[in-house]
Amino acid sequence: MFQIKDLVKTYTPKDAEPVMALRGITVDFGETGMVFILGKSGCGKSTLLHVMGGLDFPTSGEIVIDGKSSKDFTKEDYDNYRNTYVGFVFQEYNLLPEFTVYENLAIALQLQGKKADKALLKEYLKRVDLDLDEKRRPTQLSGGQKQRVAIARALIKDPKIIFADEPTGALDAKTGNDILTLLKSLSTDRLVIVVSHDEEFARTYGDRVLEMSDGLIVADSAAS
């Protein structure tokens, strides 16, 4: 079970008034399915995803993972959460250009203390419909291929949750549909949470849609 309770996030810029990005959000999530978080730019949806994923920390409130509260997390607990429990997919892919595709996948395993076997890396690339030479680098790939590599990197950790922040934002419509179809297929046995501004995508691919405005969840509905 994954829950967030009364999440508040306030930023305090230097020489400026504090900005409350999250205003006390409580949501329970299931173990599987595809959940979209919709909202206009600046509504807090990416901040919410970053806090849920342990990339940022709440000012107050908590995330609860399998009954354990983030209030009780040590730094090691947070590292373990990010490295093993969750996977991330970003709009700009966040692949390391100086490394090969295979090396980018291997890093995710090494962070878990696991050996990066080439056959396993190849298997996970095939799971996202890629068959690439082991010397290929991200700079030699199309946007859609880069995003598939990013999904493979998230998936290879066998996470319980995949967080995707505008995963189709840099892609054309057809490629975007292909990526969301892939993420949808992964949501049958894990939770996939997607931040997006595209309501059509959310209603087409999501099982549930959360709508945000001004740091709050203002609607929670089944996709239709």
C-alpha positions in Angstrom: 0.0 0.0 0.0 1.2 3.5 -0.9 -0.3 6.5 0.8 0.5 10.2 1.2 -0.9 12.1 4.2 -1.2 15.8 4.6 1.7 16.6 2.3 2.8 20.2 2.5 5.8 21.6 0.6 6.8 25.2 1.1 9.7 26.8 -0.8 11.4 29.9 0.8 13.3 31.7 -1.9 16.0 34.2 -0.8 14.6 37.7 -0.6 11.1 36.6 -1.6 7.8 35.5 0.0 7.5 31.8 0.8 5.7 29.7 -1.9 3.4 26.9 -0.8 3.6 24.3 -3.7 1.6 21.6 -1.9 -1.2 22.5 0.6 -1.9 19.4 2.5 -2.6 16.5 0.1 -3.8 13.1 1.2 -4.3 10.2 -1.3 -4.3 6.4 -1.1 -3.0 4.5 -4.1 -3.6 0.8 -5.1 -0.8 -1.6 -5.8 -1.4 -1.7 -9.5 -2.9 0.5 -12.2 -2.1 3.7 -14.1 -2.8 7.0 -12.3 -2.5 10.3 -14.0 -2.0 13.6 -12.2 -3.3 16.5 -14.3 -2.9 20.2 -13.9 -1.7 23.4 -15.5 1.9 24.4 -15.2 2.8 25.6 -11.7 -0.1 23.8 -10.0 2.3 21.6 -8.0 2.0 18.3 -9.8 5.8 17.8 -10.5 6.5 18.8 -6.9 4.1 16.2 -5.7 5.7 13.5 -7.8 9.2 14.5 -6.6 8.1 14.3 -3.0 6.3 11.0 -3.5 9.4 9.6 -5.2 11.8 10.8 -2.5 13.6 13.2 -4.8 12.5 16.1 -2.5 11.2 16.2 1.0 7.9 17.5 2.4 7.8 20.5 4.7 5.3 18.5 6.7 3.1 15.4 6.2 4.4 11.9 5.2 4.5 9.2 2.6 3.6 5.7 3.9 5.1 2.7 2.1 3.8 -0.7 3.2 2.9 0.7 6.6 6.2 2.5 7.2 6.1 6.3 7.5 8.7 8.5 5.9 8.8 10.4 9.2 10.8 7.4 10.5 13.1 7.2 7.4 16.8 7.5 7.9 19.0 8.7 5.0 19.7 5.1 4.2 16.0 4.3 4.1 15.4 7.1 1.6 18.4 5.9 -0.5 17.0 2.4 -0.5 13.5 3.7 -1.4 14.8 5.6 -4.4 17.2 2.8 -5.6 14.9 -0.2 -5.2 11.2 0.6 -4.5 10.6 3.2 -7.2 11.7 3.9 -10.8 11.7 7.2 -12.6 11.0 8.3 -16.2 11.5 12.0 -17.1 10.5 14.2 -20.0 14.2 14.8 -20.9 15.1 11.1 -20.4 18.0 11.9 -17.9 20.3 9.4 -19.7 24.1 9.8 -19.3 25.4 10.7 -22.8 29.0 9.7 -22.0 27.8 6.1 -21.3 26.4 3.5 -23.7 22.8 2.4 -23.4 23.9 -0.8 -21.7 26.0 1.2 -19.2 23.0 3.4 -18.4 21.0 0.4 -17.5 23.8 -1.2 -15.6 24.0 1.8 -13.2 20.5 1.1 -12.0 21.5 -2.4 -11.0 24.8 -1.3 -9.5 23.0 1.1 -7.2 21.2 -2.0 -5.8 24.5 -3.8 -5.4 23.6 -6.2 -8.2 25.8 -7.4 -11.0 25.0 -6.0 -14.5 24.9 -9.1 -16.7 24.8 -8.2 -20.4 22.2 -10.9 -21.2 19.9 -9.4 -18.5 20.4 -5.8 -19.9 19.5 -7.1 -23.4 16.4 -8.8 -22.0 15.1 -5.6 -20.5 15.7 -3.7 -23.7 13.7 -6.3 -25.5 10.9 -5.8 -22.9 10.6 -2.2 -24.2 10.8 -3.3 -27.8 14.4 -2.3 -28.4 17.3 -4.4 -29.9 20.4 -2.2 -29.8 24.1 -2.9 -30.2 25.9 -2.7 -26.9 28.0 0.2 -28.2 25.1 2.5 -29.0 25.0 5.7 -27.0 21.9 7.9 -26.2 23.1 10.6 -28.6 22.6 8.1 -31.4 18.9 7.4 -30.6 15.6 9.0 -31.4 13.5 10.6 -28.7 11.2 7.6 -28.6 14.1 5.2 -28.3 15.6 7.3 -25.5 12.4 7.2 -23.6 12.2 3.4 -24.0 15.7 3.1 -22.6 14.6 5.3 -19.7 11.7 3.0 -19.0 14.0 -0.1 -19.2 16.3 1.6 -16.7 13.4 2.1 -14.4 12.0 -1.4 -14.9 15.2 -3.2 -14.5 15.1 -2.4 -10.7 11.8 -4.3 -10.5 10.2 -1.3 -8.7 6.8 -1.4 -7.1 6.1 2.1 -8.4 7.1 3.9 -11.6 6.9 7.7 -11.5 6.8 9.3 -14.9 7.0 13.1 -15.2 5.6 14.3 -18.5 7.1 11.2 -20.3 5.6 12.2 -23.7 6.3 16.0 -23.5 9.3 15.9 -25.9 7.7 13.3 -28.3 5.4 13.5 -31.3 1.8 12.3 -30.9 2.4 8.8 -32.4 5.5 8.1 -30.3 3.8 9.5 -27.3 0.9 7.0 -27.7 3.5 4.2 -28.1 5.2 5.2 -24.8 1.9 5.4 -22.9 0.8 2.0 -24.3 4.1 0.6 -23.0 3.6 2.2 -19.5 0.0 1.0 -19.5 1.2 -2.6 -20.1 3.6 -2.3 -17.1 0.8 -1.1 -14.8 -0.8 -4.6 -14.7 1.6 -5.7 -12.0 2.8 -2.4 -10.5 1.7 1.1 -9.8 2.5 3.7 -12.5 1.9 7.4 -11.7 2.1 9.8 -14.6 2.3 13.6 -14.3 0.8 15.2 -17.5 -1.0 18.2 -18.8 -2.7 16.2 -21.5 -6.3 15.3 -20.5 -6.9 13.2 -23.6 -4.0 10.9 -22.8 -5.1 10.7 -19.2 -8.7 9.7 -20.1 -7.4 7.2 -22.8 -4.7 5.4 -20.8 -5.4 6.1 -17.2 -7.4 4.0 -14.7 -7.7 7.0 -12.4 -7.2 10.7 -12.8 -6.2 13.2 -10.1 -6.6 16.8 -11.0 -4.5 19.5 -9.3 -4.9 23.2 -8.9 -2.9 25.6 -6.7 -1.2 22.8 -4.7 -4.4 20.9 -4.0 -6.2 17.8 -5.4 -9.4 19.2 -6.7 -10.8 16.1 -8.4 -10.3 12.4 -8.2 -12.1 10.2 -10.7 -12.0 7.0 -12.7 -10.8 7.6 -16.2 -13.5 7.3 -18.9 
